[in-house]
Amino acid sequence: MLLTNAQIATLESNDSFGLIEDGAIVIEGEVISWVGHRQDLPQDYLDHEVSDLGGRLVTPALIDCHTHVVFGGNRAAEFELRLNGASYEEVARAGGGIISTVTATRAAPQEALLADALIRVDAMIAEGVSLMEVKSGYGLDQDTELKMLRVARQIAHARPINVRTSFLGAHATPQEYVGNPDAYIDDICIPTLRIAHAEGLIDAVDGFCEGIAFDTTQIGRVFDVAKELGLPVKLHAEQLSHIGGTQLAARYGALSADHVEYATVDDARALADAGSVAVLLPGAFYTLRETQAPPIQAFRDYNVRMAVATDCNPGSSPLASPLLTMNMACTLFRMTPLEALLGMTAHAATALGQTNMGRIVAEAPADLCVWDVKHPAELAYRIGFNPLHSRIFRGSQ
């Protein structure tokens, strides 16, 4: 395929959109073979099937690197509680929050979980997503955690999208282990991690390091097993307080530390040294009406790559719009439109260990979005508006 008459945001570097006016892209199989100005197109490619894009903008396809799209039920009632003054932590300690979703997810058949998840996945595909991460963590027992991961794997067979899965067994302490989180880690979390890995169900290991979840020592024990199994790690860190999760993630060379609202300058330096990505989740910040924003300037100062993701989940971020997420990142966190787009493409890919994705360069996967806009900044500027013209996935429209 030969795409012509396009404005191309290559994102080839991290300091500009890499715009090519009147550009062309050559796709052979599932890979980009050539990109550049149309006037420089090599003769060898002139016999390819031509698709004239009418001057539209082309970007890499979007990547959502932090989601919890597989779950049962919803938590609209808790949304109302929070609006009436209850905090996220108060809801969780009262048996709501993650635990209420655990109950619904345990009860849901695998087929129902997949059907519900696909509704959310379809919304993301409609806004240009070609790669997404899906976590477990709403089972907190062996059978349900494995059920969630099997559903996550099924998504890529049911829809034209790539999926990376993360084991989040260390998400919360279930009711049957209340007051004894260490026993839960020993009895359920670690054995289930080993089984899930043996079945080929996981690509990474995650954890929730927070006062209402697990401390750094407990997460460290899970990460030690992940390291033994050769699995990369990532971590929910410093979302509601600062208990050392970001430094822990850096010590383990984590793919990413996610949320990081309470991260410090020292944490930014540690992430930079480790090469870890800071994944920013403005949907949760917005939904929980938080006021402590991530240290964006510190991440800039230390050249920490910043990804942006929906955190799509039933409680703290019932958000399935990557475009709205980009707008929130700019409006709430003062990121630039370039940072937001890199955060939903190249840096999101790095946060998933897929460093060959998220840019329009030769030999990259041919996953692209064609937009009815004039400039890439418009993607983060508009609110509740989807200008996607078409999506190219693995070289096919």
C-alpha positions as CSV (number, residue, x, y, z in Angstrom):
1,M,0.0,0.0,0.0
2,L,1.2,3.5,-0.8
3,L,-0.4,6.4,1.3
4,T,0.0,9.8,-0.4
5,N,-1.1,13.4,0.0
6,A,-0.8,13.2,3.7
7,Q,0.5,15.4,6.5
8,I,2.5,13.0,8.7
9,A,3.4,13.4,12.3
10,T,6.2,10.9,12.5
11,L,7.1,11.5,16.2
12,E,10.5,10.3,15.2
13,S,12.1,12.3,18.0
14,N,10.8,13.5,21.4
15,D,11.1,17.2,20.8
16,S,8.8,17.8,17.8
17,F,5.8,16.3,16.0
18,G,8.2,15.5,13.1
19,L,5.7,16.9,10.6
20,I,6.1,16.0,6.9
21,E,4.0,18.2,4.6
22,D,2.7,16.4,1.5
23,G,4.2,13.1,2.7
24,A,3.9,9.5,1.7
25,I,4.1,6.2,3.5
26,V,4.9,2.9,1.9
27,I,3.5,-0.2,3.7
28,E,4.6,-3.7,2.8
29,G,2.9,-6.5,4.6
30,E,2.5,-5.4,8.2
31,V,5.5,-3.0,8.3
32,I,6.3,0.5,7.2
33,S,9.0,0.3,4.4
34,W,9.5,4.0,3.7
35,V,8.2,7.4,4.9
36,G,9.1,10.9,3.6
37,H,8.1,13.7,1.3
38,R,6.0,12.5,-1.7
39,Q,8.4,14.1,-4.2
40,D,11.2,12.0,-2.8
41,L,9.3,8.7,-3.2
42,P,11.7,6.0,-4.7
43,Q,10.6,4.7,-8.1
44,D,10.4,1.2,-6.8
45,Y,7.3,2.0,-4.9
46,L,5.3,3.6,-7.7
47,D,3.5,0.4,-8.6
48,H,2.0,-0.1,-5.2
49,E,-1.8,0.3,-4.6
50,V,-2.3,4.1,-4.0
51,S,-4.5,5.6,-1.3
52,D,-4.8,9.3,-1.6
53,L,-5.5,10.7,1.9
54,G,-6.7,14.1,0.8
55,G,-4.2,16.1,2.9
56,R,-5.3,14.5,6.2
57,L,-3.1,14.0,9.2
58,V,-1.5,10.7,9.8
59,T,-0.1,9.7,13.3
60,P,1.0,6.5,14.8
61,A,-2.0,4.6,16.1
62,L,-2.8,5.3,19.8
63,I,-1.7,3.0,22.6
64,D,-3.4,2.7,26.0
65,C,-0.8,1.3,28.3
66,H,-2.8,1.1,31.5
67,T,-6.4,-0.4,31.6
68,H,-8.6,-2.6,33.7
69,V,-11.2,-3.2,31.1
70,V,-12.1,-6.7,32.2
71,F,-14.4,-6.5,35.2
72,G,-17.9,-7.4,36.4
73,G,-20.6,-4.9,37.4
74,N,-20.1,-1.2,37.9
75,R,-19.7,1.3,40.8
76,A,-22.1,4.1,40.0
77,A,-23.4,4.0,43.5
78,E,-19.9,4.7,44.9
79,F,-19.6,7.6,42.4
80,E,-22.7,9.1,44.2
81,L,-21.2,8.4,47.6
82,R,-18.0,10.3,46.7
83,L,-20.1,13.2,45.4
84,N,-21.7,13.3,48.8
85,G,-18.4,13.6,50.6
86,A,-16.9,10.2,51.0
87,S,-13.2,9.8,50.0
88,Y,-11.9,7.0,47.8
89,E,-10.1,5.6,50.8
90,E,-13.2,5.8,53.0
91,V,-15.2,3.9,50.4
92,A,-12.5,1.3,50.2
93,R,-12.2,0.8,53.9
94,A,-16.0,0.4,54.2
95,G,-15.8,-2.7,51.9
96,G,-16.5,-0.8,48.6
97,G,-14.0,0.1,46.0
98,I,-12.0,-2.7,44.5
99,I,-13.6,-5.3,46.8
100,S,-17.1,-4.6,45.4
101,T,-15.8,-5.2,41.9
102,V,-14.1,-8.4,43.0
103,T,-17.5,-9.8,44.2
104,A,-19.1,-9.0,40.8
105,T,-16.2,-10.3,38.8
106,R,-16.0,-13.6,40.7
107,A,-19.7,-14.2,39.9
108,A,-19.5,-13.3,36.2
109,P,-19.1,-16.1,33.6
110,Q,-16.1,-15.8,31.4
111,E,-18.3,-15.1,28.3
112,A,-20.1,-12.3,30.1
113,L,-16.8,-10.7,31.1
114,L,-15.6,-10.8,27.5
115,A,-18.8,-9.4,26.1
116,D,-18.7,-6.4,28.5
117,A,-15.0,-5.8,28.0
118,L,-15.5,-5.7,24.2
119,I,-17.9,-2.8,24.6
120,R,-15.1,-0.7,26.1
121,V,-12.5,-2.0,23.7
122,D,-14.7,-1.1,20.8
123,A,-14.9,2.5,22.1
124,M,-11.1,2.6,22.2
125,I,-10.7,1.2,18.8
126,A,-13.1,3.8,17.4
127,E,-10.7,6.5,18.7
128,G,-7.7,4.9,17.1
129,V,-6.2,2.5,19.6
130,S,-4.2,-0.4,18.2
131,L,-2.4,-1.7,21.3
132,M,-3.7,-1.8,24.9
133,E,-2.7,-3.3,28.2
134,V,-5.2,-5.2,30.2
135,K,-4.7,-6.1,33.9
136,S,-6.2,-8.7,36.2
137,G,-6.7,-7.8,39.8
138,Y,-10.5,-8.1,40.3
139,G,-10.4,-11.7,41.2
140,L,-8.0,-12.0,44.2
141,D,-8.4,-15.7,44.1
142,Q,-6.8,-18.2,41.8
143,D,-9.7,-19.1,39.6
144,T,-10.9,-15.6,39.0
145,E,-7.5,-14.1,38.3
146,L,-6.9,-16.8,35.7
147,K,-10.4,-16.2,34.3
148,M,-9.7,-12.5,33.8
149,L,-6.4,-13.2,32.1
150,R,-7.9,-15.7,29.7
151,V,-10.5,-13.1,28.8
152,A,-7.8,-10.5,28.3
153,R,-6.1,-12.9,25.9
154,Q,-9.4,-13.5,24.0
155,I,-9.8,-9.8,23.2
156,A,-7.0,-9.9,20.6
157,H,-8.8,-12.8,18.9
158,A,-12.2,-11.1,19.0
159,R,-11.1,-7.7,17.7
160,P,-8.3,-6.2,15.5
161,I,-6.1,-5.0,18.4
162,N,-2.9,-6.0,20.1
163,V,-3.2,-6.8,23.8
164,R,-0.5,-7.0,26.5
165,T,-1.6,-8.6,29.8
166,S,-0.4,-7.7,33.3
167,F,-0.9,-9.9,36.4
168,L,-2.2,-7.6,39.2
169,G,-2.8,-10.2,41.9
170,A,-1.4,-7.7,44.4
171,H,-4.2,-5.2,43.9
172,A,-6.1,-5.5,47.2
173,T,-6.5,-7.9,50.2
174,P,-9.7,-9.9,49.7
175,Q,-12.3,-10.2,52.5
176,E,-11.2,-13.7,53.4
177,Y,-7.7,-12.3,54.2
178,V,-8.6,-9.0,55.8
179,G,-5.9,-8.2,58.4
180,N,-3.5,-10.7,56.9
181,P,-2.1,-9.4,53.6
182,D,1.1,-11.3,53.9
183,A,-0.8,-14.6,54.0
184,Y,-2.7,-13.5,50.9
185,I,0.6,-12.8,49.1
186,D,1.9,-16.3,50.1
187,D,-1.3,-18.4,49.7
188,I,-2.9,-16.8,46.6
189,C,-1.0,-14.1,44.8
190,I,2.4,-15.8,44.3
191,P,1.1,-19.3,43.5
192,T,-1.4,-17.8,41.0
193,L,1.4,-15.8,39.4
194,R,3.3,-18.9,38.8
195,I,0.4,-20.7,37.3
196,A,-0.5,-17.8,35.1
197,H,3.0,-17.6,33.8
198,A,3.1,-21.4,33.2
199,E,-0.1,-21.0,31.1
200,G,1.4,-18.2,29.0
201,L,-1.2,-15.7,30.2
202,I,0.9,-12.8,31.3
203,D,3.4,-10.4,29.8
204,A,4.2,-8.4,33.0
205,V,3.6,-8.2,36.7
206,D,1.9,-5.2,38.4
207,G,1.0,-4.3,42.0
208,F,-0.8,-1.6,44.0
209,C,1.7,-0.1,46.4
210,E,-0.4,2.2,48.7
211,G,-1.6,2.5,52.3
212,I,-4.9,0.8,51.4
213,A,-3.2,-2.0,49.5
214,F,0.3,-3.4,49.9
215,D,3.6,-1.9,51.2
216,T,7.0,-2.0,49.5
217,T,8.1,-5.2,51.3
218,Q,5.1,-7.1,50.2
219,I,5.3,-5.9,46.6
220,G,9.0,-6.7,46.6
221,R,8.3,-10.3,47.4
222,V,5.9,-10.5,44.3
223,F,8.5,-8.7,42.2
224,D,11.2,-11.2,43.3
225,V,9.1,-14.0,41.8
226,A,8.5,-12.0,38.6
227,K,12.2,-11.5,38.3
228,E,12.8,-15.3,38.8
229,L,10.3,-16.0,36.1
230,G,11.8,-13.5,33.7
231,L,8.8,-11.2,33.7
232,P,9.1,-7.4,33.6
233,V,7.3,-5.4,36.3
234,K,5.3,-2.2,36.6
235,L,3.7,-0.6,39.6
236,H,0.8,1.6,40.8
237,A,2.9,4.0,42.9
238,E,2.4,7.2,44.9
239,Q,-1.2,7.7,43.9
240,L,-2.8,8.7,47.2
241,S,0.3,9.1,49.4
242,H,4.1,8.6,49.3
243,I,5.3,5.3,50.7
244,G,8.2,4.5,48.5
245,G,6.6,2.7,45.5
246,T,8.4,4.7,42.8
247,Q,11.8,4.1,44.3
248,L,10.9,0.4,44.6
249,A,9.8,0.3,40.9
250,A,13.1,2.0,39.9
251,R,15.2,-0.6,41.9
252,Y,13.5,-3.4,40.0
253,G,14.0,-1.6,36.6
254,A,10.3,-1.4,36.1
255,L,8.8,-0.7,32.8
256,S,6.8,2.0,34.4
257,A,5.5,3.6,37.6
258,D,1.9,4.6,37.2
259,H,-0.2,7.4,38.8
260,V,2.8,9.0,40.7
261,E,0.9,12.1,41.9
262,Y,2.9,12.1,45.1
263,A,6.2,11.3,43.5
264,T,9.1,13.6,44.3
265,V,12.1,15.1,42.5
266,D,14.2,12.2,43.9
267,D,11.7,9.8,42.5
268,A,11.9,11.4,39.1
269,R,15.7,11.1,39.2
270,A,15.4,7.4,40.2
271,L,13.0,6.7,37.3
272,A,15.4,8.4,34.9
273,D,18.3,6.4,36.1
274,A,16.2,3.2,35.7
275,G,14.9,4.1,32.3
276,S,11.3,3.6,33.7
277,V,8.3,5.5,32.2
278,A,6.1,7.6,34.3
279,V,2.5,6.7,33.3
280,L,0.1,9.6,34.1
281,L,-3.6,8.8,34.6
282,P,-5.6,12.0,34.5
283,G,-8.9,10.1,34.5
284,A,-8.4,8.9,38.0
285,F,-7.2,12.3,39.1
286,Y,-10.3,13.8,37.7
287,T,-12.8,11.2,39.0
288,L,-11.4,11.3,42.5
289,R,-11.2,15.1,42.4
290,E,-7.6,15.0,43.5
291,T,-5.5,18.1,44.0
292,Q,-2.0,16.7,44.1
293,A,-0.8,16.7,40.5
294,P,2.2,14.6,39.3
295,P,5.6,16.4,39.3
296,I,5.5,17.1,35.5
297,Q,8.4,19.6,35.6
298,A,10.6,17.2,37.5
299,F,10.0,14.5,34.9
300,R,10.9,17.0,32.2
301,D,14.0,18.1,34.0
302,Y,15.3,14.6,34.3
303,N,14.1,13.5,30.9
304,V,11.7,10.9,32.3
305,R,9.4,9.6,29.5
306,M,5.8,10.4,30.3
307,A,3.0,8.1,29.0
308,V,-0.7,8.9,29.3
309,A,-3.4,6.2,29.7
310,T,-7.1,6.0,30.4
311,D,-6.8,3.7,33.5
312,C,-10.2,2.5,32.3
313,N,-11.8,0.8,35.4
314,P,-15.2,0.7,37.1
315,G,-14.3,2.8,40.1
316,S,-11.7,5.5,40.0
317,S,-11.6,6.0,36.2
318,P,-14.6,4.9,34.2
319,L,-13.0,6.4,31.1
320,A,-12.7,4.7,27.7
321,S,-11.7,7.7,25.6
322,P,-8.0,8.1,24.8
323,L,-8.7,11.4,23.1
324,L,-10.4,12.8,26.2
325,T,-7.5,11.5,28.3
326,M,-5.1,13.5,26.2
327,N,-7.1,16.6,26.7
328,M,-7.2,15.9,30.5
329,A,-3.5,15.5,30.6
330,C,-3.0,18.9,29.0
331,T,-5.7,20.7,31.0
332,L,-5.2,19.1,34.4
333,F,-1.5,18.3,34.3
334,R,-0.3,21.1,32.0
335,M,1.3,18.7,29.6
336,T,1.8,20.0,26.0
337,P,-0.1,18.5,23.1
338,L,3.2,17.0,21.9
339,E,3.7,15.4,25.3
340,A,0.2,14.1,25.3
341,L,0.5,12.5,21.8
342,L,3.9,11.0,22.6
343,G,2.3,9.8,25.8
344,M,-0.4,7.9,23.9
345,T,2.0,6.6,21.3
346,A,5.8,6.1,21.6
347,H,6.1,6.5,25.3
348,A,3.1,4.3,26.0
349,A,4.7,1.7,23.8
350,T,7.9,1.9,25.9
351,A,5.8,1.5,29.0
352,L,4.7,-1.9,27.6
353,G,8.2,-2.9,26.5
354,Q,7.2,-2.5,22.8
355,T,10.0,0.0,21.8
356,N,9.5,-0.6,18.1
357,M,6.0,0.9,18.1
358,G,4.5,4.3,18.4
359,R,6.5,6.2,15.7
360,I,6.1,6.4,11.9
361,V,9.6,5.2,10.8
362,A,10.9,2.5,8.5
363,E,10.6,-1.0,9.9
364,A,8.0,0.0,12.5
365,P,4.6,-1.8,12.5
366,A,2.1,-0.3,10.1
367,D,-0.4,0.7,12.8
368,L,-1.6,4.2,11.9
369,C,-4.4,6.7,12.4
370,V,-5.8,9.0,9.7
371,W,-7.5,12.1,11.2
372,D,-9.7,14.8,9.8
373,V,-7.7,17.5,11.4
374,K,-5.0,19.9,10.1
375,H,-2.5,19.8,13.0
376,P,-1.8,17.1,15.7
377,A,-2.4,19.6,18.5
378,E,-6.1,19.4,17.6
379,L,-6.2,15.8,19.0
380,A,-5.7,17.0,22.5
381,Y,-7.4,20.4,22.1
382,R,-11.0,19.3,21.3
383,I,-13.3,17.9,24.0
384,G,-15.8,15.1,23.2
385,F,-14.9,15.1,19.5
386,N,-13.6,12.2,17.6
387,P,-12.0,13.2,14.2
388,L,-10.8,9.7,13.3
389,H,-11.2,9.1,9.6
390,S,-9.7,5.6,9.4
391,R,-7.4,3.3,11.3
392,I,-4.7,1.1,9.7
393,F,-3.9,-2.0,11.7
394,R,-1.1,-4.3,10.7
395,G,-1.0,-2.8,7.3
396,S,-4.7,-3.1,6.5
397,Q,-7.5,-0.6,6.6
